[in-house]
Amino acid sequence: MLIGCPREIKPQEFRVGISPAAAHEAVAAGHSVIIESGAGLGAGFTDDDYRAAGAAIVDTAAEIFARAEMVVKVKEPQAVERKQLREGQVLFTYLHLAPDPDQTRDLLDSGVTAIAYETVTDRSGGLPLLAPMSEVAGRLAPQVGAWTLQKANGGRGVLMGGVPGVLPARVVVIGGGVVGTHAARIAAGMGADVTVLDRSLPRMRYLDDVFGGTFKTAYSSAATTAELVAEADMVIGAVLIPGAAAPKLVSRAQLSTMKPGAVLVDVAIDQGGCFETSRATTHADPIYEVDGIMHYCVANMPGAVARTSTQALGNATLPFMMALANKGWRVACAEDDHLLNGLNVHAGHLTYGAVGAALNLPVMAAREALRV
C-alpha cells in the first residue's frame, strides 16, 4: 500500500502523523511511504530522518492526497485538505465529527473511508488511540491552568501549591477518566488541593485505592458540582462520551458564582467543550475572559509538546496502521471489531451512531458498510 503523511496545517499544530520509526516499520513490511517535506520538523524529525527510514519525500501536500491510498494524519482534515480527499481513499486520523457538521458533510461528499482514532476501542472498553493524547493533555492541563491563574494573564494570582501560611489553590477536575486522573495527579503534585468529580462509584473507589488520598473524590451530582465550582480557583473539564458531543456541565449562569479570575481549562473542547462558555482557541491566542472567568480552550493541547505527543501517538496507532496497510481496510475492520468501531464515514455514508445523533443525520451500521 502507498501510505502518505502530509504536514499538519492547523494553527500551531506541530505533531506529525507518521514518525520515522513508524515509516521504517511500514517500509520493512513492503509498503511505500511518502512524507511531505518538513512534515516532521515541529516534532524534531528531519526529511533525512525519513529518508533513512526508507520513506520518500515529496514537495507538496497535494501530491500526498493525489497519490496515497491511505492518508495518515494527526488532526482532522482542514477545509483545503478535505477538497483533496477522494472516493476509495482511506483517511486515518482524529476526526471529532460530532461538533463539526461542516467537516462531516465534506467527508460524506468526498466518498472517502474515514477511520477516527478517537472511536477505536480495545478489549477493556478503553480508547487506545485517544488515551496517549488524553494522558498528555491531562498532564498539561494543570500547567496551563497555573499559567492562566497568574495575575498578569488575567487570573486570580494564586500559586498552585501556596506557601507556608497561605492555602494552596483549589482545583476541581470534572471527570475521573484518563484525562482527569492525569490532571489530578499533576495538580496534586504541584501542591494544590484537588477534588475529582465522577459519576462512577467503582472508578472513584479505584482512584482512592490507587492514589491513597493524594486527591479527593466526590460524586458528580449537579448540586455538588455547583458547590465545588463556586469554591474553585481552577476547574478542569475532562469529560468524554466517545464520539459524541461533550455534555455542558458548567453553565454561564454559574460563572457568576465563581471567584473573579478563576480559571476554566476545557480539555473536552475537541468534542465541543463541557463548559457552556467554551470556544476553541489556539496556542497563539489560548485564553479569553467571560464574566470575569478566564478560559483556556486550546483544541490541540498535546501539540505544544509535539515530540512527546508524536512518539506516544505513534506507539498506539502503529499496529492499527499496519493492519490497515497489510490487510486493506475492509478485511482489517471485518476481523477486528475494535478497529471497526473507528469507522465513521464510508462512501458517502455516516457509520458512527453518536455522530449521527449529535448532527441529526442518518447512520449506516459499520458492519453493513463493509459490503458497500
Buried (B, 14 or more C-beta within 10 A) or exposed (E): BBBBBBBBEBBBBBBBBBBBBBBBBBBEEEBBBBBBBBBBBBBBBEBEBBBEBBBBBBEEBBBBBEBBBBBBBBBBBBEEBBEBBEEEBBBBBBBBBBBBBEBBBBBBEBBBBBBBBBBBBEEEEBBBBBBBBBBBBBBBBBBBBBBBBBEEBBBBEBBBBBEEEEEBBBBBBBBBBBBBBBBBBBBBBBBBBBBBBBEBEEBBEBBBEEBEEBBBBBEBEEEBBBBBBBBBBBBBBBBBBBBBBBBBBBBEEBBEBBBEBBBBBBBBBBBBBBBBBBBBBBBEEBBBEBEEBBBBBBBBBBBBBBBBBBBBBBEBBBEBBBBBBBBBBBEBBBEBEBBBBBBBBBBBBBBBEBBBBBBEBEBBEBEEBBEE
